[in-house]
Amino acid sequence: MKPTKCALAALFFSTPLMAADWDGIPVPADPGNGNTWELQSLSDDFNYVAPANGKSTTFYSRWSEGFINAWLGPGQTEYYAPNSSVEGGNLVIKATRKPGTTQIYAGAIHSKESVTYPLYMEARTKITNLTLANAFWLLSSDSTEEIDVLESYGSDRATETWFDERLHLSHHVFIRQPFQDYQPKDAGSWYPNPDGGTWRDQFFRIGVYWIDPWTLEYYVNGELVRTVSGPEMIDPYGYTNGTGLSKPMQVIFDAEHQPWRDEQGTAPPTDAELADSSRNQFLVDWVRFYKPVANNNGGGDPGNGGNPDNGNGGNPDNGSSGDTVVVEMANFSSTGKEGSAVAGDTFTGFNPSGANNINYNTLGDWADYTVNFPAAGNYTVSLIAASPVTSGLGADILVDSSYVGTIPVSSTGAWEIYNTFSLPSSIYIASAGNHTIRVQSSGGSAWQWNGDELRFTQTDADTGTNPPSSTSITVEAESFNAVGGTFSDGQAQPVSVYTVNGNTAINYVNQGDYADYTITVAQAGTYTISYQAGSGVTGGSIEFLVNENGSWSSKTVTAVPNQGWDNFQPLNGGSVYLSAGTHQVRLHGAGSNNWQWNLDKFTLSN
């Protein structure tokens, strides 16, 4: 039957109530006095199909195949995209022999977005019957900070009983050059099965509450089993320079062959073990993520998302609620659009709808809000939004006309199912009182998201002495000084410039190609790198280099997910320290594929 326009409209704006596998399972950690748990959009019940080859749009809305950069894994591991899939209600991470070699093909996926504290994360898993590691972990983009939610080694070999009966609960902090690695080695980092016997013959829940840079709580089947806190346990040698586990991290699920196991006498899996489907699959039934938020609306069920108003209420008065300023999205002072109109969008800018929300939001739509901040200081920024669109969603944030960053938005499944999305870095408000906040839709998708609220939560107050300053440097990709590379792609120069969706960007970036830029830094400090990048292949990476005393020094390498060449997505590129003054920086196509990425712009902010 061919649907009518009315039927299509009803489908487009339907509001189904969606249940999740973890409904009714309370979050075991305490969100703190006056707080409740709010479900984050990265949560996934894996109740869909994503085949080994090609996956699905639902999968790609949250995850990318492989590792966070071009690394293929430790020891005999070789991360192999077809060895991950979603089937039977589970994420399946499989390990098999790479034909004709001693290498082990292992599935791996990582989150498109980065996460940061405070955050409770939990998965329901069933591990392999192999000597490989089964891992659910977090890693910073520069590979210097790591949280291991789950690291386990299930095997029925008689020599492996000790590992078979324990879960490894740990973290790492690193210095990469010269390489130094710290992780706790106390007895509590190995948790035995309290019922006796193995972990591999059952599904079990495992979680970590990343409370702050110096505190981790580990939970198994809802019970608090380990707490690690303070510099003496988190970073006793000062590898993080006093900041602890503070960097944004990406979430990873994988299987690994780890060479330290060989050194302590454990042989890698045999061909027969790797070929046995009853033992070579690491299963994840679901994974969920929560942040503690102020309980402004009487609470919510933490086992059902923890969002008390589900996007249909909120504080209508644009005022302060404790340390949080809440702004209804419909209460803008002005609205408009940059770029071309989108077919079917009959409104210019944001359209106010019921419950103080906005809809009919398409690429380039913007609105200005007058926000009364109670005090100077740093604020986190959150957007309560909803969209069934599976990719190409984002919200640029400007404070008093200065761009401060992009909030990455992902699909929530429907236009009226709302989740919370956050700006990766906090913003600095220099003075109490009214400031103009602009929100503008960004990304590659024509249709964007519906909006409920903006929330600004103060993280620290300004005492009035030596006030911190916030600096943001945005560089358009096409404003390069020079480009280079040797790959023959038929273009007039190694990197080309083109226009798409009203944006001027660079394309035809191949492996080994680069673009050089001159930037001026007003204030020395550590700057967070953010890219607006797109790629149509797996295996593209952006390497960020700085020219130091005539030599190019590599600072970060960031994998670019395969989501479409013109689908520019906000991408966390790690951080770099820059002194005040003028710098030459280089963006290099450093991935494993002959074709790499397209880029709209990049931003440095502190």
N, C-alpha and C positions, 0 to 999 in steps of 0.2 A: 504494500500500500504506500503511495506517495503521500507524505505528510503535508497538511496545509500550512500556510504561514502561521496561523494561530497555534497549531499543534507544535510547530517548530519553536515558537516563542515560549510556549509552556515548558517545553523540554529545556530550552536555554536558561530559563530563569526558575527551574524547579528547585525545591528546597527539601530534599530527602533527609531524614534523620539517619545518620550512619553510626552503627555500632562498631566497636573495636574489640579484638580478642582479649584485651586486658581489662575490659569493663568489669567492675566489681572487685578488682584486685587493687587494694589501696597502695599508695606509695608509702613504703615503710619509713622513709626518712622524715624528719621534722622540718617543715619549711620556715620555722621561726615564728616568734610571737607576732600576731596580727597579719600573718601571711597565709596564703593558700597556694596550691600547686596549679600551674597553668600549662597545659599540654602544648608542646612545640610541634611545628609542622614537619620536622624531620621524622617524627614517629611513623612507623610503618608496620602494618599487620601482615603484609605479604599475602593478602587474599586476592591475588590477581596472577596473571601468567606473564612471565618474561622469559622467553626461550633462550637457550644458550647462545644462539647467534641472532643478533638483532634486538634482543631484549624487548622493551615496550615503552611507550611514552609515559606510562605511570611510573615505571622503574626510573626512567631518565629524569623525571621531575625531582627526584631526591638524590639519586646515586649516579656514579660513573664507574665504568669498568676499570680494573687495574689499580695500581698504586697511585699515590698523590703526585708522583713525578715519574720520570722515565726509568727509575730503578726497577729491576726485574725480581728482586727478592734475595734473601740470604742463602748461602750454601748452594745446594743443588736445586733450590726453588727457581722456577720460572713462571711468573704470573702469566696466566693464559685466560683471555676473556671468555672463551666458550666453557670454561670450567666453573662458571657461576651462572645461576639461573634462578627463577622463581617458579615453583611448581608445587602442587599439592598443599598450598597454604604455607609453604616454607621458602625462605631463602636457602638455596643449596650451594655450598662451597665444596667443590670436589677436587680430589687429588688423583692424578693418573701419571703413568710413565710417558715421558716424551719419547716417541718412537725412535729406536736406534741409538739412544743415549742413556746416560745415567741421570739425566735431569728429571725433575718432577714437575709436571704441569700442575699448577695450583690456582684455584679460583681466588679472586680478590675483588672487592668493591670498596669504594670510598664515597663519603658524602660530598655533594656539590658545595654545600655551605660549610663554613667553619662555626664551631660552637665555643662558648667560653663560660666561665663560672659566673654566678652560682648555677649549677645544673645537676639534676638527678637523671641518670641514664640507666636503663635496665633492659635486658634481653632474656627471652626464654629460648634455651639452646639445647642441642643434643650433639655431643662431640663424636669424632671419628674413633675407630678402633685401629689407630695407626700411631707410630712413634713421632709423627709430625705434631707441631703446635697447632692448636685451634685457638684463634685469636679474635677478640673484640677489643679494639684499642683506639686511642686518640694520639695524634702526632701533629706538632706544629709544622708550618710550611718550611721552616729552615732545619727541621729534624734535630732540634736541640731540647725539646720537652716532650715527654710521652707519658700517657696514663694507660696502664694495662687493666682494663675492666676484667677481662678473662684471658688467661693463658694456661692451657691445659694440654696434657699429653696422655691420652687414653690408649692403652694397648694391652691385649691379653697375653703378651709374651711373659713368660715366667720371670724374666729378669726385670720387668718394668712395673712390678706391683706397687712400689713406693710412689712412683709418679702417677700411676693409674688411679690411686686412691686420693689424690690431692689436686687442688686448684691453686695456681700461682696468682697471687694478688699483689701487684707491685706497680712501680713507676720508674722512669729513668729521667735524669737530666744529663746533658752532654756538653762537651766542648768538642767541636769538630776538628780544629787545627790548633795544636796537635791533639789527636783524638783522646778524649777522656770520658769515661762513662761511670755514673754512679747510679746504683739502685739498692734499696734496702735488702739486706741478706739475713735479717732476723728470722727466727723460727716461725713467727706469725705470718710471714709472707707466703707460707705454704699451708693451705687450709685443708685438713683431712675431712673426709665424709663423716659426719657425726653419726650416721647410721651404720658405718662400717662398709667396706667394699668399695667398688668402683663408682665413678661418676658417669661412665660412658653408656650405661644401659638404661638411661632415663633422661627425660627432659628436666632441666632445672632452670631456675631464675637466678641471674647474677647481675648486680648493679653497683654503681658507685655514685655517691653524692660528692661532687667536686664543689665544696663549700666556698673556698677561697684559695689563693695561691699557696697556702700553707696547711690545708686541711683536706683530707680525703677520708670518706667513710665507705666501707665495702659491705655489701649485703648479699647473702645467699639465701634463696627461697624466703625472702622477706625478713631475715634475721640479720642484725648488725653483728658481723664477725670480725671486723678489723677497723681500727682507726689509726691513721698516720697523720701526725701534725707536728708543726714546728720546724725550724731550720735544721735541727739536728737529725730529723728523719727525712725531710723533703730534700734538702740541699746542704749537707754539712760542709762541703768543700767550696761553696760559693760559686758554683758553675753558672748560676743564673744571675750573678752580680746583685744578689739581694732581692730579686723580684719573685722567686719561687715559680710555681706552675701558673704563669700569668698570661701566656700567649694564646691567642685563638688556635684551635686545633680542628683537624678534620677527623671524622669517624671512619674506621677501617674494620672490615670483616675479611679475614683471610685464613689460609692454611700455609704453614711454612716448614721447610726443613731447616733446622738451626744447627750450625756446625758445632756449637758447644756440646750438643748431645753426642756427637761422634767422639769428641775428646774424652767424655766421661764413660764411653764404652757402649753406647746405644747405636746399633746399626740402623741405617735408613730403611724405610719400607721396602719390601721385596716386590718384584714384578707381580707375583700372585696376590699379595695384599693390596697393591694399588689397582688391580683389575677387579677386585671384589666389591660390588656395589653395596653389599651389606656392611662394609666397614670403611669405605673411602669417602663418606659424605658427612660434612659438618652442616647441621641444620639449625636455622634460626626461625622460630615460629613467629616472633614479633620483637620489635625493639621500640622503646618509648623514651621520650625525653620531656622533662618538666623543668620549669623555672619557678621559683617562689615569687609571688607578686602580692602587693598589698590587697588585703581582703576588704575591698570597698563596697561589696554588694551582698554581704551576708554569707559568703563562703560558697563552696561548690564541692562536688564529689570528686576527690582526687583520683579515684579509680575510673572516672569517666571524663577526664580532660581537665577538670579543675577550673574551667572558665565559667564563672557564675552566671554571666548573662548571655553567653553564646552569641555575642555580637548584636544583641537586640535591645540593649539597655545602655547603661553607662552613666557617667556623671555629666549632666547637661550644662554645667555652669562654667566651664573653662576656668576652673579654679584649682587651688592646691588641695590635694587629699593626702595629708601627711607630707611625705617627701616627694609626692608624685603630682604633677600637673596633668590633668586630663582634658583633652580637647576633642569635641565632637567634630567629625569630618564635614558635616553639613554647615558648620558655623564659620565658614570662610568669609574674609572681607572682600575678596575679588577672585575671579577665576578666568581662565583663558586657555589657549592652545598654541603650541609651537609645532609647525609642520603641517602636513596635508591632512584633510578630513578623511575619516574612515567610513566606508560604506555601512549604512545602517545606524550610525551614530547621529542622532538628531539634535544633540546638545553640544554647545561649545564649552569645553571645560567640564568641571565636575557637575553632576546633576544631583541636587538634594532629593532624598527619598525618605521613606518612613523611618522612624526611630533615629533620626538625626544622622543617617548614613548617606553615602553618595554612591551613585552607579553611573552607567553609561560612560565609563572612564576608558579612554583609548589613548594610544601612544602619543605623548606630547602634551596631554592635558595637564593643567597645573591649577593650584589654588594657593592663595596667601592667607595665613592665619596670624592674628594678633594674639600673642601668648604672653601672659603675665607671669614671669618667673619670680618666685619669692626671695631668691638670693642669688648672688654670683656664685659660680662654681661649675663643676663638671656634672653633666647629665647624660644618662643613657636615653636613647630614643627608640620607641617601639611603635609599630603600626599594626592595628588590628584590621585584617583584610581577609577577603574571600575571593576565590576564583577557581573555576574548573579548568582554566587554560594550563596546559602541562609544561610550558617553557616560555622564556622570553618575558618574564615579569620583573619589575623593579620599581623603586621609588627614590628619585634623587631628592636630597634634603639640602636646602639652603637656609642659612641663618643671616638675616640682615643683608641679603643679596650675595653672600659668599657661600659657594658650594662646600659642604663638609663631608659628603659621602653618599653612598647609595645603599638603601635597604634592599637586600635580595628577597624576593617574594616567590613562593612556589605554590603549586596547586593545592587547594584544600578539598577538592572534589566537587564543589558546587558553589554557586554565586552567593549563597546565604549561610555557608558553613565557614565560620571565622576562626582564624588562628592568629597568633602573635608572631610578628617578624621584627627583628631588631637591627639597628645600625651596628656594624662590626666594632666601631670605636665610639667612645663618648664624645660629646661636644662640650665646649667651654662657653659659658655665658658670662660676659664680662661685668654685667651690672644687673641688679635687681630691677624689675619693672617690665614694661612691654618691649617685646622684640618680634620682628616679622619672620615667620617660618614659612618657607615655600616648599610644597610637596609637588613633584612633577613626575609623571609616569615615564619610565624608561625601560629599555630592553628591546627585544625584536618583535614581540607580538603586537598585532594591531589592537586587539581587545586586551585589556589589562586586568584590573581588580576592582571589586567594590570595597569601600572603606567605612569603618565604624568609628575608630578613635585613633588619636595620637596620644602617646603617653611619654612624659619627660620625667625621669626619676633621678633625683639628685644623689650623687655618689659621694660628694664631699663638698663642704662649704668653703667659701673664700674668706679668709680671716682679715683680708685687707692689707696684709703685708706681703710684699713680693708676689703679687698675683700672677698665676700661671698664664701663659698666652697660648693660643691655639693657632697653628699655621697650616694652611692647606695650599698645595701647589698642584694645579691641574694642567696637564700637558696634552694637547691634541696630537694624536698619533701622526698626522700628516705634516706636523711642524718640525720634522727632523732636519738635522744639519747635513747628514750624510747617510748613505746606505751602502751595504756591501753584501757579497755572497757570490758563489760560483755556480749554483745550480742553474741549469739551462731550462727556463720555463717559457721562453719565447717572448718575454716582455723587454721593454726598452731599458729597464734598469732592474736591479735585483729585487726591489720592493716597489710596489705600485700604489697609486692613490685612486680611490673611487668614491662614489656617493651612493648611499643606500638608505632608504627610509628617512630622508632628510639629513642624514649624518655623513660627513666626510671622514673617511677612514683609510687605513692601509690594508692591502691584500697582496696576494702572490708572495707571501712569506714562506720560503722553503727552508728545509733543514740547512743550517749554517748561515742563512741570511741574517742581517742585523740592521738596525736603525739607530743612529746616534742623536742625542739631544743635549742642549745646554740648558741647565736650570740654575736659578739663583735662590739660595737658601738664606732667609733673613735671620733665622735663629737656629743655633746648633741643637741637635737632639736626635732621638730615635723616631723615624718616620714610618708609618704604616703604608704599604704599597697596595693600591687597589687598581685593577685593570677592568676595562669594559671590552671584553674579548669574545670572539666566536670561532668555532672550528667545525669542520665537517668530517674530521677524521679522529681516530684514537691514536694517541702518541705524540701530540703536540705539547710543547712546553715553552714558557717564556723564561729566559734567564735574564736577571737584572744585574748589570755590571756597572762599576764606577771606575773612572780613570784616576788612578792614584800614582802620582809621580811618574807619569808616562806609561804605566802598565795598567791593563784592564783587570780589575779584581772582581771575581764573581761573588755576589751577595746572596741571592736567592734564586731558586728554580721552582717554577709553578706550573703544574700540569693544567692544560686547557681541555675541559670536557668536550666530547663530541655532541654538540647540540645544534649545529647548523652554522655555516660560514657567516651569515648576516644576522645571527641571533646573538647580539652582544649581551653578555651576562656579567654582572658584577662578580669579580673574582679576587679573593684575598691573596695578595702576593707576598705575604710575610712582612718583615720590617728591615730597615737599614739605618745605621747611624750616619748622619751627615753633619759636617762642620758648617759654620756660617760661611757664605761666599758662593762663588760660581763653581759648578761641577759639570763635568761631561759624563753623561750616563748612556748606557747602551742596552737595548732590548734585542735579545738574540734568540733565534729559532733553535732551541736546544733539544727538542724531542727526538724520538726514534723514527718518525715518519718522514718521508720525503716532503710532504706538505705539512704545514704547521698551523697557522692561525691568522685571523684578521683582527685588527685592533682599532677601536674608536678613540680611546683616550686612556691615560693613566693618571692617578692622583697619589700624591705623597701628603700625608697628614699626621700631625702629632697632637 
